[in-house]
Amino acid sequence: MHKVDLYDTTLRDGNQALGISLSLNDKLRIAEKLDELGMNYIEGGWPNAGNAIDTEFYVKIKTMKLKAKIAAFGSTRRPGNKVENDPFMLDLVSTGVSVATIFGKSWDLHVEKVINTTLEENLAMINDSVRFLKNKMGEVVYDAEHFFDGYKANPAYAIKTLEAAVDGGADCICLCDTNGGLLPDEVLSIFKDVKSKIKAKLGIHLHNDSGCAEASSCLCVIEGAEHVQGTMNGLGERCGNANLCTIIPNLQIKRGFDLITPDQLKMMRSASIYVAELANTIPNIRHPYTGEAAFSHKAGAHADGVRKVRESFEHINPEIVGNNRQFVVSDQAGGSTILEKLSKFKDGLDKKDPVVKKVLSAIKDKEAAGYQYEAADASFELLARKELSQFEEPFTVTSFRVLEWQREGGNAQSEATIHIKKVNNKDGEFEHTAAEGDGPVNALDNALRKALEAFYPSIKDVKLDDYKVRVLDGKDGTDAKVRVLIESSDKTSRWGTVGVSTDVIEASWLALIDSLMYKLMKDSLTK
């Protein structure tokens, strides 16, 4: 099998999806996860004067020492501009990364009617831009935008645009179905023709407007594409981009391509949910390989059959991609996954160990209530270590109260009052504290920290990095449950916690308690 580079564009193309708006922190955290998953290239965004988040991303990402190559995205120079003075070119160079990915026009319709230039000038724009960036940055991926539509309209000219990029020194020519409307047979036919004429590394970038992006991407890789682009969970404009969570298992498991390690493949489901959580989207339970329902079986012929012979109703072993088989009426689903997680905290556990079943039961109860732990690793570890008798809560909150008021013509103000008790203290130490904040959650956070710092000075090191709220079922209106996800850090590490309630303040409180409780547990384990 030929080598294939995995190129992730979740942070740029995925961020263009309806309802998605990734913060700088979101992008950096997702980049870490993509690197851990084994992506060869991570496209961070389009750096320019009007996009502060993407510009700052390239400053921050260089301090993180990731294994993946970081690509900066942009376009060819503008018509009539000199390449060395073009702001698009200079913004890419200023990122300091070694890979530039630029798109250019392949469709004569776009050249003459959208950017209003000549066919000859467009070829010069492509060639000049690729050549300039190759000299300044080292590696250039050329995305042939709307290539398939352009090829259908004027195949000779579409090929000339690719030749202009090759002549400029492009390291990879990526064919894009930007409208996403082609069916697999047509994509493959055009790809084969390009392969016969363009003697360069070819890649594929497909949108999913006809529901075929993953199938067509896989066919092109099997036919010889050495570079495949996509996003986690298929996020992207309109109907989305090709889903790497489907493409990677398809090619690796079904066709034998060596894309990522077996351990990384086992991360596929958890990484999918992690990205969904940070993007504040609801995971699609029916996504192939990674969805919650991908290997679920209801009582009846299917459940009976898969119990007897797994492959009778499952196309792969779900554990290969980090998923698990679920029987709706069984208490056995997920045991191996829990055992694997618990083994990080205690050696020698067996799936039949009562503590494994106890943790599994607790997790199921929590998930039934709306909890999700893939992006809340600290909340899971707290629960597990308590069951393993490795951690006892060092404090309890005996009461808390939040007040909000607004004076006429002024801003709303919040104040929180809490009463905590230090556990296992013969004097029964209490702390009663109040604090103000920018909103009720911030007031609670400030009050809790203020109270705990009297007993545990290291709490001062904890920083709240991110806060997200998701309504779990909107049909209940204002009585709906919400899930709050909080990301915190100290001087050495970062962790996520979760809280669920029909009251957003209580859900936030539960996640805050877990965040600071985890810090204290972490400190106790490192002593």
C-alpha positions in Angstrom: 0.0 0.0 0.0 1.2 3.5 -0.8 1.8 6.1 2.0 -1.1 8.4 2.6 -1.0 11.7 4.5 -3.9 12.6 6.7 -4.7 16.3 6.5 -7.2 17.6 9.0 -9.0 20.9 8.3 -11.5 20.9 11.3 -10.0 24.1 12.7 -10.6 26.0 9.4 -13.1 24.3 7.1 -14.9 22.6 10.0 -15.2 26.0 11.8 -17.2 27.3 8.8 -20.1 25.0 9.7 -23.4 26.5 10.6 -23.5 27.1 14.4 -19.7 26.5 15.0 -17.5 29.2 16.4 -14.3 27.8 17.9 -12.4 30.0 20.3 -8.6 30.2 20.3 -8.5 27.8 23.3 -10.9 25.4 21.5 -8.6 25.4 18.5 -5.5 24.7 20.5 -7.1 21.9 22.5 -8.5 20.3 19.4 -5.1 20.6 17.7 -3.5 18.7 20.6 -6.1 15.9 20.2 -5.6 15.7 16.5 -1.9 15.4 17.0 -2.4 12.6 19.6 -4.7 10.9 17.1 -1.9 10.8 14.5 -2.8 13.4 11.9 0.1 14.3 9.6 -1.1 17.8 8.9 -3.3 20.2 10.9 -4.6 23.2 9.2 -5.1 25.9 11.8 -7.0 28.6 9.9 -6.7 31.6 7.6 -4.3 34.1 9.2 -5.0 37.7 8.1 -5.5 41.1 9.6 -9.3 40.6 10.0 -9.0 37.2 11.8 -7.4 37.7 15.1 -8.1 34.2 16.4 -6.5 32.4 13.5 -3.5 34.8 13.5 -2.9 34.2 17.2 -3.3 30.4 16.8 -0.1 30.3 14.8 1.7 32.2 17.5 0.5 29.8 20.3 0.7 26.6 18.4 4.5 26.9 17.9 5.0 26.7 21.7 3.2 23.3 21.9 5.8 21.1 20.1 3.3 18.9 18.2 4.4 16.1 15.9 2.0 17.0 13.1 2.9 19.6 10.5 0.9 22.8 11.0 -0.4 24.3 7.8 -1.5 27.9 7.2 -4.3 28.4 4.8 -4.9 31.2 2.3 -5.5 31.9 -1.4 -3.4 32.8 -4.4 -2.3 36.4 -4.9 -5.0 38.8 -6.1 -5.3 39.7 -9.8 -2.8 42.3 -10.9 -0.8 42.2 -7.6 2.8 41.5 -7.3 3.3 38.4 -5.3 5.9 39.8 -3.0 3.6 42.7 -2.0 0.3 40.8 -1.8 -1.1 40.7 1.8 -2.4 37.1 1.3 1.1 35.9 0.7 2.7 38.0 3.4 0.2 36.8 6.0 1.0 33.2 5.3 4.8 33.8 5.5 4.4 35.7 8.8 3.0 32.7 10.6 6.4 31.1 10.7 5.1 27.6 10.0 6.6 25.5 7.2 3.5 24.5 5.3 1.3 26.8 3.2 -2.0 25.5 1.7 -3.5 27.8 -0.9 -6.5 27.5 -3.1 -6.8 28.8 -6.6 -9.4 28.8 -9.3 -9.9 25.8 -11.6 -13.2 26.7 -13.1 -13.2 29.2 -15.9 -16.6 30.4 -14.7 -15.1 31.5 -11.4 -12.1 33.0 -13.1 -14.1 35.2 -15.5 -17.3 35.8 -13.5 -16.3 35.7 -9.8 -12.8 37.1 -9.6 -13.2 39.0 -12.9 -9.8 38.3 -14.5 -8.5 36.5 -17.6 -7.7 32.8 -17.9 -4.1 33.7 -18.5 -3.8 35.9 -15.4 -5.3 33.2 -13.2 -2.6 30.7 -14.4 0.0 33.3 -13.5 -1.6 33.9 -10.1 -1.3 30.2 -9.3 2.2 29.8 -10.5 3.5 33.0 -8.9 1.9 32.2 -5.5 3.1 28.6 -5.3 6.6 29.5 -6.4 6.8 32.4 -3.8 5.5 30.3 -0.9 7.7 27.3 -1.8 10.8 29.6 -1.5 9.6 31.3 1.7 8.0 28.5 3.6 9.3 25.2 2.3 6.2 23.1 1.5 3.1 24.0 -0.5 -0.2 22.2 -0.8 -2.2 23.5 -3.7 -6.0 23.1 -3.3 -7.6 23.2 -6.7 -10.9 24.8 -5.7 -14.0 23.6 -7.7 -11.7 21.4 -9.7 -14.3 18.8 -10.6 -16.9 21.3 -11.8 -14.1 23.1 -13.7 -13.0 19.9 -15.3 -16.5 19.1 -16.5 -16.9 22.6 -17.9 -13.5 23.0 -19.5 -11.2 20.0 -18.9 -8.2 21.4 -20.9 -8.1 24.6 -18.8 -8.7 22.8 -15.5 -5.6 20.7 -16.2 -3.6 23.8 -17.1 -4.3 25.2 -13.7 -2.8 22.1 -12.1 0.2 22.3 -14.4 0.7 25.9 -13.3 0.9 24.8 -9.7 3.2 21.9 -10.5 5.5 24.2 -12.4 5.6 26.6 -9.4 6.9 23.7 -7.2 3.7 22.5 -5.4 4.4 19.5 -3.2 0.9 18.2 -3.5 -2.0 18.9 -5.8 -5.3 18.5 -4.0 -8.4 18.1 -6.1 -11.5 19.7 -4.5 -15.2 19.1 -5.1 -16.1 22.3 -3.4 -19.8 22.1 -4.3 -19.8 18.5 -3.1 -22.3 17.3 -5.7 -20.5 14.6 -7.6 -21.2 10.9 -7.2 -18.3 8.4 -6.7 -18.1 7.1 -10.2 -17.7 10.5 -11.7 -15.2 11.6 -9.0 -13.1 8.5 -9.7 -13.3 8.8 -13.5 -12.0 12.4 -13.3 -9.3 11.5 -10.7 -8.0 8.7 -13.0 -7.7 11.1 -15.9 -5.8 13.7 -13.8 -3.5 11.0 -12.5 -2.6 10.0 -16.1 -1.7 13.6 -17.0 -0.3 15.2 -13.8 2.9 13.6 -12.5 2.8 14.9 -9.0 1.5 13.9 -5.6 -2.3 14.0 -5.7 -4.7 14.6 -2.9 -8.5 14.8 -2.5 -10.7 17.3 -0.7 -14.5 16.6 -0.9 -17.6 18.2 0.5 -20.6 16.1 1.3 -23.6 17.7 -0.4 -24.5 14.5 -2.2 -23.7 12.3 0.8 -20.8 10.6 -0.9 -17.7 12.4 0.4 -16.3 9.5 2.4 -16.9 6.9 -0.3 -15.4 9.1 -3.0 -12.4 10.0 -0.9 -11.7 6.3 -0.1 -12.0 5.4 -3.8 -9.5 8.1 -4.8 -7.0 6.9 -2.1 -7.3 3.3 -3.3 -6.7 4.6 -6.8 -3.5 6.3 -5.8 -4.2 9.6 -3.9 -1.4 10.1 -1.4 -3.1 12.9 0.6 -6.6 13.0 1.9 -8.3 16.0 3.5 -11.3 16.0 5.8 -12.6 17.1 9.2 -13.5 15.4 12.5 -17.2 14.4 12.5 -17.6 15.8 9.0 -17.9 19.3 10.2 -18.0 21.9 7.4 -20.1 24.3 5.4 -23.5 23.3 4.2 -23.7 19.5 4.5 -20.1 19.3 5.8 -16.7 17.9 4.7 -15.6 14.3 4.3 -15.5 12.7 7.7 -12.0 11.5 8.7 -13.6 9.5 11.5 -15.1 7.3 8.7 -12.3 7.6 6.1 -9.5 6.5 8.5 -11.2 3.2 9.7 -12.5 2.4 6.2 -9.0 2.6 4.7 -7.1 1.1 7.6 -9.4 -1.7 8.6 -11.0 -2.6 5.2 -8.2 -1.9 2.8 -5.0 -2.3 4.9 -3.6 1.2 4.7 -1.1 2.0 7.5 -2.5 5.4 8.5 -2.3 5.6 12.3 -1.2 3.1 15.1 -3.7 0.6 16.5 -3.7 2.5 19.8 -4.5 5.7 17.9 -7.3 3.9 16.1 -8.8 3.0 19.5 -9.0 6.7 20.2 -11.3 7.3 17.3 -14.6 7.4 19.2 -13.3 9.4 22.2 -11.6 11.9 19.9 -14.8 12.3 17.9 -16.8 13.1 21.1 -14.0 15.3 22.4 -14.2 17.5 19.3 -18.0 17.5 19.4 -17.9 18.7 23.0 -15.4 21.5 22.4 -17.3 22.6 19.2 -20.5 22.6 21.3 -22.3 20.2 19.0 -24.4 17.2 19.7 -22.6 14.0 18.6 -24.4 12.1 15.9 -25.2 8.8 17.5 -25.5 7.1 14.1 -22.1 8.1 12.8 -20.3 5.0 11.4 -17.6 3.6 13.7 -17.8 6.4 16.4 -21.5 6.9 17.0 -23.1 5.6 20.2 -25.5 3.6 18.1 -22.9 2.2 15.7 -22.7 -1.1 17.6 -25.9 -1.1 19.6 -28.4 -4.0 19.4 -31.9 -4.1 20.7 -33.5 -7.3 22.1 -34.6 -9.7 19.4 -32.9 -11.5 16.5 -30.0 -9.0 16.1 -29.1 -9.1 19.8 -29.4 -12.8 19.9 -27.3 -13.3 16.8 -24.5 -11.0 17.8 -24.2 -12.7 21.2 -23.7 -16.0 19.5 -21.5 -14.9 16.6 -20.2 -11.3 16.8 -19.7 -10.9 13.0 -23.3 -12.0 12.3 -24.5 -8.4 12.9 -21.2 -6.3 13.2 -18.9 -5.4 10.4 -15.9 -5.0 12.7 -15.0 -5.5 16.4 -16.1 -2.1 18.0 -13.1 -2.1 20.3 -10.8 -1.5 17.3 -12.1 2.1 17.1 -12.6 2.6 20.8 -16.4 2.0 20.7 -18.3 -0.8 22.5 -21.1 -3.1 21.8 -24.3 -2.2 23.6 -27.3 -4.4 24.3 -30.2 -2.2 25.3 -31.5 -4.8 27.9 -28.0 -5.9 29.0 -25.8 -4.7 31.9 -22.6 -6.0 30.1 -22.1 -3.1 27.6 -19.0 -1.1 28.1 -17.3 -3.3 30.7 -14.1 -3.7 28.7 -13.9 0.0 28.2 -14.3 0.8 31.9 -11.7 -1.9 32.7 -9.2 -0.4 30.4 -9.7 3.1 32.0 -9.6 1.7 35.5 -6.4 -0.2 34.8 -4.6 3.2 34.6 -5.4 3.7 38.3 -5.0 0.2 39.6 -3.2 -2.9 38.3 -4.6 -6.4 38.3 -8.3 -5.6 37.9 -10.5 -8.2 36.2 -13.7 -7.5 34.3 -15.5 -9.6 36.9 -14.2 -7.6 39.8 -17.1 -6.0 41.7 -15.5 -2.6 41.6 -15.5 -2.7 37.8 -19.2 -3.5 37.8 -19.8 -0.8 40.4 -18.1 1.9 38.3 -19.8 0.8 35.2 -23.2 1.0 36.9 -22.4 4.4 38.3 -21.3 5.6 34.8 -24.4 4.3 33.2 -26.6 6.0 35.8 -24.7 9.2 35.2 -24.9 9.0 31.4 -28.7 8.2 31.6 -28.9 11.5 33.5 -27.1 13.4 30.7 -23.5 13.2 31.7 -20.8 12.7 29.1 -17.2 12.0 30.1 -15.1 12.0 26.9 -14.2 15.6 27.4 -14.5 15.5 31.2 -11.7 13.2 32.1 -11.2 14.7 35.6 -14.9 14.0 36.5 -14.5 10.4 35.4 -11.2 10.0 37.3 -12.8 11.4 40.5 -15.7 9.0 40.3 -13.4 6.0 39.6 -10.8 6.7 42.3 -13.6 7.1 44.9 -14.9 3.7 44.0 -11.3 2.3 44.2 -10.9 3.9 47.6 -8.0 6.0 46.3 -9.5 9.3 47.1 -11.8 10.8 49.8 -13.3 14.2 49.3 -11.4 16.6 51.5 -14.3 19.0 51.9 -18.1 19.2 51.7 -20.3 22.2 50.9 -23.0 22.4 53.5 -24.8 25.3 51.7 -24.5 27.9 49.0 -26.7 30.8 47.9 -26.5 33.1 44.9 -28.1 36.6 44.8 -28.6 38.7 41.7 -29.9 42.2 41.5 -30.0 45.1 39.2 -30.2 48.8 40.1 -32.1 51.1 37.8 -29.9 52.1 34.9 -27.0 49.9 36.1 -25.6 46.5 35.2 -26.7 43.3 36.9 -24.6 42.2 39.9 -24.1 38.8 41.4 -23.0 37.7 44.9 -22.4 34.1 46.1 -22.2 32.9 49.7 -21.0 29.4 50.6 -20.4 27.4 53.7 -17.8 24.6 53.5 -16.5 22.0 56.0 -13.1 20.4 56.0 -13.5 16.6 56.2 -11.7 14.4 58.7 -10.8 17.3 60.9 -11.3 16.8 64.7 -12.0 20.5 65.1 -14.6 20.4 62.4 -13.2 23.5 60.6 -15.8 25.6 58.7 -15.4 28.4 56.3 -18.2 30.9 55.5 -17.4 33.1 52.6 -19.0 35.5 50.2 -17.7 36.9 46.9 -19.0 39.0 44.0 -18.6 38.1 40.3 -19.5 38.9 36.7 -22.6 36.7 36.8 -23.7 33.9 39.1 -21.2 31.3 38.0 -18.3 33.6 38.3 -19.5 34.7 41.8 -19.8 31.0 42.8 -16.3 30.3 41.5 -14.8 33.2 43.3 -16.5 32.3 46.6 -15.5 28.7 46.4 -11.9 29.5 45.7 -11.8 32.1 48.5 -13.1 29.6 51.0 -10.9 26.7 49.9 -7.7 28.8 49.8 -7.9 29.1 53.6 -7.3 25.3 53.8 -5.6 24.5 50.5 -3.3 27.3 49.2 -2.6 25.4 45.9 -6.1 26.2 44.8 -4.7 29.7 43.8 -2.9 27.9 40.9 -6.2 26.8 39.2 -7.3 28.8 36.2 -10.7 28.3 34.6 -9.9 28.2 30.8 -13.3 27.5 29.3 -17.0 27.2 30.1 -19.7 25.7 27.8 -23.4 25.1 28.3 -25.5 22.7 26.2 -29.2 22.2 26.4 -29.7 18.4 26.3 -33.4 18.3 25.1 -34.9 21.5 24.0 -38.5 20.2 23.9 -38.7 20.7 27.6 -38.2 24.5 27.2 -36.8 26.3 30.2 -37.2 23.1 32.3 -34.7 21.3 30.0 -31.6 19.7 31.4 -28.3 21.4 30.6 -24.8 20.0 30.6 -22.0 22.3 31.7 -18.4 21.5 30.6 -15.6 23.3 32.3 -11.9 23.2 31.3 -9.4 24.1 34.0 -5.6 24.2 34.3 -2.8 24.8 36.8 0.9 25.2 36.2 1.4 21.6 35.1 -1.7 20.2 33.5 -5.2 20.7 32.1 -8.4 18.9 32.8 -12.2 18.9 32.0 -15.1 18.5 34.4 -18.9 18.2 33.8 -22.1 18.9 35.6 -25.8 18.2 34.6 -29.0 19.6 36.0 -32.2 21.3 35.0 -30.7 24.4 36.8 -27.8 25.9 34.9 -26.4 27.3 38.1 -26.4 23.9 39.8 -24.9 22.2 36.8 -22.1 24.9 36.8 -21.6 24.4 40.5 -21.2 20.6 40.1 -18.6 21.1 37.4 -16.8 23.7 39.5 -16.7 21.5 42.5 -15.3 18.6 40.5 -12.7 20.9 39.0 -11.3 22.0 42.3 -11.7 18.6 43.9 -9.6 17.1 41.0 -6.9 19.6 41.7 -6.7 18.5 45.4 -6.8 14.9 44.4 -4.0 15.4 41.9 -1.9 17.2 44.6 -2.5 14.3 47.0 -1.4 11.7 44.5 1.8 13.5 43.7 2.9 13.9 47.3 
